[in-house]
């Protein structure tokens, strides 16, 4: 009897080990290995385990390297207000006994959905208290505030406070809520650059041109044609001169380097950066239109290769998929009405506001020693926390006070800013009083 029990136990153990060994080493779908659901920020790449777990049984330092590998540039750009060096300073050693803030995973724990808030934070909301117990004594305006309100919209952000620093609040406290003119399309008159380089040698494929005269005609009026990119510039790869029926991001990024890299950093393209199949709306956790659920996302989801239509990419492409309340409210919102008027020629196109105006803003960069304007194709870059949108986007048209109040009003965000903010955030008022005193 004992031998039978032992034999059964061994067979079951070997079967389980074999199953998970196959999943680990051979299977494409490694869902069974997940120890819990990942956060909304990482669920797309949860099957690319090596994105974060670069080595088996890796310690906190290697995990930290993985975090910084993806998010380090963003933190550097934000001038991170709580960098690692702050907590490796011996004067702050006592802080680490409460929260080991040297490591991202101390706050941003994955695979624990039950304690993960929308921003990925897994600590209690009053964690500011442990380091800032004296703020009520130092600032009269903060004396009766609860510590779980520190990170309320319009107040403090743990990493990125660029639009909320006291000096910035004071310096930008005045001005009309709506500016008369905003240079959204081309700030400071810099040249707009999309393509950095064009392939020197391209297969010509004359038979394909002859077979598709309508496509060739549309292409002849496009930016690709103006730049000298022929059919072979896209419909072939670097390893062969054979016809490629459906070019992908690998072909696009031979010219559009900046656009491709920023695209792969956002929700639309982050799977491609990990060599996973492109995401479909059906794979997302947001509401999408039924007709779009099976569409794999890529450059051509928004851009047509054979004709230039940035207007479609800037708004209509978004609304053909997204079906949340914010997206549905765009056309009837003040922003949407500006776009409608620009299309009709009533106002200059520079004053139009599209989805891309806010979620994929243009920014000045230095390329080959020249100042150019490039579109950030990472549509999540300024989305969370949403105050990141204040400086590069909102203040192009609105003053700082209105921008803070608007982004702190969830109902206003849901209806796509169709109205005025219902509440007022007193952070500017407090800063002005503090300076006056």
C-alpha positions in Angstrom: 0.0 0.0 0.0 2.8 2.4 0.9 4.6 1.6 -2.4 1.4 2.4 -4.3 1.0 5.7 -2.4 4.6 6.6 -3.1 4.4 5.7 -6.7 1.2 7.8 -7.1 2.8 10.7 -5.4 5.9 10.5 -7.7 3.8 10.2 -10.8 1.7 13.3 -9.8 4.9 15.2 -8.9 6.5 14.3 -12.2 3.4 15.2 -14.2 3.2 18.6 -12.5 6.9 19.3 -13.0 6.7 18.2 -16.6 3.7 20.5 -17.2 5.4 23.6 -15.7 8.7 22.7 -17.3 7.0 22.6 -20.7 5.3 25.9 -20.0 8.6 27.5 -18.9 10.8 26.2 -21.7 8.7 25.5 -24.7 5.2 27.0 -24.6 4.5 30.4 -26.1 1.7 31.2 -23.6 3.2 31.3 -20.0 0.0 32.5 -18.3 0.0 29.5 -16.0 3.3 30.7 -14.4 1.9 34.1 -13.2 1.7 34.3 -9.5 -1.1 36.9 -9.7 -2.6 39.5 -12.0 -0.3 42.4 -12.9 -1.3 46.1 -12.7 -2.9 48.0 -15.5 0.5 49.4 -16.4 2.2 46.1 -17.0 -0.6 43.6 -17.9 0.3 43.8 -21.6 3.8 42.4 -21.0 3.1 40.0 -18.2 3.9 37.1 -20.5 7.4 38.6 -21.2 8.6 37.7 -17.8 12.2 38.6 -18.6 11.2 42.2 -19.1 11.3 42.6 -15.3 12.8 39.3 -14.0 16.1 39.5 -15.9 17.5 36.6 -13.9 15.9 33.8 -11.9 15.8 34.6 -8.2 17.1 38.1 -8.9 17.6 40.3 -5.9 16.3 43.8 -5.4 19.2 45.5 -7.2 18.5 43.6 -10.5 14.8 44.3 -10.2 15.6 48.0 -9.7 17.7 47.9 -12.9 14.7 46.5 -14.8 12.5 49.3 -13.5 15.0 52.0 -14.3 15.6 50.5 -17.7 12.0 51.4 -18.7 11.2 54.4 -16.5 14.6 56.0 -15.8 14.5 58.5 -18.6 11.0 59.6 -17.5 12.1 60.1 -13.9 15.2 62.1 -15.0 13.1 64.3 -17.2 10.8 65.0 -14.2 13.7 65.8 -12.0 12.5 63.1 -9.6 11.7 64.6 -6.2 12.4 61.4 -4.4 15.4 59.9 -6.2 17.3 56.9 -4.8 20.3 59.1 -3.8 18.0 60.9 -1.3 17.6 57.6 0.6 21.2 56.4 0.4 22.2 59.6 2.2 23.2 58.6 5.7 21.2 61.5 7.1 18.0 59.8 5.9 18.9 56.3 7.0 16.1 56.2 9.6 13.5 56.7 6.8 14.3 53.3 5.3 13.0 51.5 8.4 9.5 52.7 7.4 9.7 52.6 3.6 12.7 51.3 1.7 12.3 54.0 -1.0 15.6 53.0 -2.7 13.6 50.4 -4.6 10.6 50.9 -6.9 9.1 47.6 -5.8 8.7 48.9 -2.2 5.7 50.9 -3.5 4.9 49.4 -6.9 4.5 45.7 -6.1 3.2 43.6 -8.9 1.0 40.5 -9.0 -1.1 41.7 -6.0 -4.2 43.2 -7.5 -6.1 43.2 -4.2 -3.9 45.9 -2.8 -2.9 47.7 -6.0 -4.5 51.1 -6.5 -5.1 52.6 -10.0 -1.7 54.3 -10.0 0.1 51.0 -9.0 0.8 52.3 -5.4 0.6 49.5 -2.8 1.3 51.5 0.4 -1.3 53.2 2.6 -2.2 56.6 1.3 -0.9 58.3 4.4 2.7 57.1 3.9 3.8 60.8 3.5 3.2 61.1 7.2 6.2 59.1 8.2 8.7 61.6 6.8 6.7 64.8 6.9 5.2 64.8 10.4 6.3 68.5 10.9 4.5 70.0 7.9 1.5 71.0 9.9 3.8 73.0 12.3 5.7 74.6 9.4 2.8 75.6 7.3 -0.4 77.0 8.7 -2.4 76.1 5.6 -1.5 72.4 6.1 -2.3 72.3 9.9 -5.6 70.5 9.7 -5.1 68.5 6.5 -5.2 64.7 6.6 -2.1 63.0 5.5 -4.0 60.8 3.1 -4.8 64.0 1.1 -1.2 64.9 0.2 -1.4 63.3 -3.2 -4.8 64.7 -4.0 -5.0 66.2 -7.5 -3.5 69.6 -7.6 -1.3 69.1 -4.6 1.8 66.9 -4.4 3.1 64.1 -6.6 5.8 61.8 -5.2 8.0 61.8 -8.3 6.9 64.6 -10.6 6.1 68.0 -9.1 7.1 70.2 -12.1 3.8 71.9 -12.3 3.2 72.1 -8.5 6.4 73.5 -7.0 5.7 76.6 -4.9 7.9 78.9 -7.1 6.1 77.7 -10.2 2.7 78.3 -8.6 3.6 81.8 -7.6 5.3 82.7 -10.9 2.3 81.6 -12.9 -0.6 82.5 -10.6 -2.2 85.1 -12.9 -3.6 85.4 -16.4 -6.9 84.8 -18.2 -8.3 81.3 -17.9 -8.3 81.0 -21.7 -5.5 82.6 -23.9 -6.5 84.2 -27.1 -3.9 82.3 -29.2 -2.0 79.1 -28.6 0.8 77.8 -30.8 0.0 74.1 -30.4 1.2 72.9 -33.8 4.6 74.4 -34.0 5.9 76.1 -30.8 8.6 78.7 -31.2 8.6 78.4 -35.0 10.9 75.3 -35.0 10.9 73.1 -38.0 8.8 69.9 -37.8 10.8 66.7 -38.4 9.2 63.3 -38.8 11.8 61.3 -40.8 15.5 61.3 -39.9 16.8 59.3 -42.8 15.6 57.8 -46.0 16.9 54.4 -47.4 19.6 55.1 -50.0 18.8 52.0 -52.1 15.2 50.8 -52.6 13.8 48.1 -54.8 11.5 49.6 -57.4 8.9 46.8 -57.9 7.5 48.2 -61.1 5.1 45.3 -61.5 3.4 46.2 -58.2 3.0 49.8 -59.3 1.4 48.7 -62.5 -0.9 46.3 -60.6 -2.2 49.0 -58.2 -2.5 52.3 -60.1 -4.9 53.7 -57.6 -2.6 53.1 -54.7 0.3 54.5 -56.6 -1.7 57.7 -57.4 -2.5 58.2 -53.7 1.2 57.6 -52.8 2.4 60.2 -55.4 0.7 63.0 -53.3 2.0 61.8 -50.0 4.9 62.9 -47.8 6.6 59.6 -48.6 6.7 60.5 -52.2 8.0 64.0 -51.4 10.8 62.4 -49.3 11.8 60.0 -52.1 10.5 56.9 -50.3 9.3 54.5 -53.1 7.3 51.3 -52.7 10.5 49.4 -52.0 11.4 51.7 -49.1 8.6 50.1 -47.1 7.6 46.9 -48.8 11.0 45.2 -48.3 13.3 44.5 -45.4 17.0 45.0 -44.9 17.8 41.3 -45.4 16.2 40.9 -48.9 14.9 42.7 -51.9 11.7 40.6 -52.0 8.3 42.1 -51.8 6.9 42.5 -48.3 3.1 42.6 -48.4 2.4 44.1 -45.0 5.3 46.3 -43.6 5.4 46.6 -39.8 7.1 48.8 -37.3 10.5 47.3 -38.3 10.2 49.0 -41.7 8.7 52.3 -40.3 11.5 52.8 -37.8 14.2 52.7 -40.4 13.1 56.3 -41.1 10.9 57.3 -38.2 13.3 56.4 -35.3 12.0 58.8 -32.7 8.4 58.1 -33.4 8.9 54.3 -33.3 10.8 54.4 -30.0 8.3 56.6 -28.2 5.4 54.5 -29.7 6.9 51.3 -28.2 7.1 53.0 -24.8 3.3 53.6 -24.7 0.3 51.3 -24.3 -0.2 51.0 -28.0 3.2 49.6 -28.8 4.8 48.3 -25.6 4.2 44.7 -26.5 6.2 45.2 -29.7 9.2 46.3 -27.6 9.1 42.9 -25.9 8.7 40.9 -29.2 5.1 40.0 -28.3 2.2 40.2 -30.7 0.7 43.7 -31.1 -2.2 44.4 -28.7 -5.8 44.4 -29.9 -8.5 46.5 -28.2 -10.0 43.2 -27.1 -6.9 42.6 -25.0 -7.3 45.9 -23.1 -9.2 46.6 -20.0 -10.8 49.8 -21.3 -14.1 50.0 -23.2 -13.7 49.9 -27.0 -16.1 49.8 -29.9 -17.2 46.3 -31.0 -16.0 46.9 -34.6 -12.4 47.6 -33.4 -11.9 44.7 -31.0 -9.9 42.5 -33.3 -7.6 45.2 -34.8 -4.0 44.7 -34.0 -2.3 48.0 -33.2 0.6 49.3 -35.3 1.7 52.4 -37.2 -0.9 51.8 -39.9 -3.7 51.7 -37.4 -3.6 55.5 -37.4 -1.4 56.4 -40.4 -2.0 55.5 -44.0 1.2 54.6 -45.8 -0.1 55.7 -49.1 -1.6 59.1 -48.3 -0.8 61.8 -45.8 -3.7 62.4 -43.4 -2.4 63.6 -40.0 -5.9 64.9 -39.1 -7.3 61.3 -39.2 -4.4 60.2 -37.0 -4.8 63.0 -34.6 -8.4 62.4 -33.7 -10.6 60.2 -35.9 -8.3 57.2 -35.5 -8.6 57.4 -31.7 -12.4 57.7 -31.8 -12.8 54.8 -34.2 -11.6 52.5 -31.3 -12.0 54.2 -27.9 -15.5 54.0 -26.4 -15.1 55.4 -22.9 -17.1 58.4 -21.7 -14.2 60.8 -22.1 -13.6 59.8 -25.8 -17.3 59.8 -26.6 -17.6 63.4 -25.3 -14.8 64.8 -27.5 -16.9 65.9 -30.5 -19.3 67.9 -28.4 -16.7 69.4 -26.1 -15.1 72.8 -26.5 -11.9 71.1 -27.7 -13.8 69.1 -30.3 -15.7 72.2 -31.5 -12.4 73.9 -32.1 -11.3 71.0 -34.3 -14.6 71.1 -36.2 -14.1 74.9 -36.9 -10.5 74.4 -38.0 -11.6 71.7 -40.5 -14.2 74.1 -41.8 -11.6 76.8 -42.2 -13.2 79.1 -39.7 -10.1 79.3 -37.5 -6.4 78.6 -38.2 -5.4 74.9 -37.8 -2.9 76.0 -35.1 -5.8 76.7 -32.8 -7.4 73.3 -33.2 -7.4 70.8 -30.4 -7.4 67.1 -31.2 -6.9 64.0 -29.1 -3.2 64.1 -30.1 -2.8 67.7 -29.0 -3.1 66.6 -25.4 -2.1 62.9 -25.4 0.6 63.0 -28.0 2.0 66.6 -27.7 4.7 68.0 -29.9 7.9 69.0 -28.2 11.2 70.7 -29.2 14.2 68.4 -29.5 17.8 68.9 -30.7 18.5 66.6 -33.7 21.8 66.9 -35.5 22.4 70.2 -33.9 19.1 71.7 -35.1 16.0 72.5 -33.0 13.1 70.5 -34.4 9.6 69.7 -33.2 8.7 66.0 -32.8 5.5 64.2 -31.8 5.7 62.1 -28.7 3.9 58.8 -29.8 3.8 57.5 -26.2 0.3 58.6 -25.5 0.7 57.6 -21.8 3.7 59.9 -21.2 1.7 62.6 -19.5 -1.4 60.7 -18.5 -0.6 59.5 -14.9 -0.5 61.5 -12.8 -2.4 63.9 -15.0 -0.7 67.0 -13.6 2.1 66.1 -15.9 -0.1 67.5 -18.6 -0.2 71.0 -17.2 3.0 72.4 -18.4 3.4 70.9 -21.9 -0.3 70.9 -22.8 -2.8 72.7 -20.7 -0.8 75.9 -20.3 -0.5 76.3 -24.0 -4.1 77.5 -23.9 -5.1 78.0 -20.2 -3.6 79.6 -17.1 -2.2 77.5 -14.3 -5.0 77.9 -11.9 -7.7 76.8 -14.3 -5.5 73.8 -15.4 -5.0 72.5 -11.9 -8.7 72.9 -11.1 -9.8 71.2 -14.3 -7.5 68.2 -13.9 -8.7 67.8 -10.3 -12.3 67.4 -11.4 -13.1 63.8 -12.3 -16.6 64.6 -13.7 -15.1 67.3 -15.9 -12.5 64.9 -17.2 -15.1 62.3 -17.9 -17.2 64.6 -20.1 -14.1 65.8 -21.9 -14.0 69.3 -20.2 -17.4 70.3 -21.4 -17.8 73.1 -18.8 -15.9 74.8 -16.0 -14.3 73.1 -13.0 -16.7 72.5 -10.1 -14.2 72.9 -7.4 -11.2 75.1 -6.6 -7.8 73.8 -5.5 -6.2 76.3 -3.1 -2.6 75.5 -3.7 -1.8 78.7 -5.6 -3.7 80.7 -2.9 -1.6 79.1 -0.2 1.6 79.7 -2.0 0.8 83.4 -2.5 -0.1 83.8 1.1 3.1 82.1 2.2 5.2 84.4 0.1 3.3 87.5 1.3 3.8 86.5 5.0 
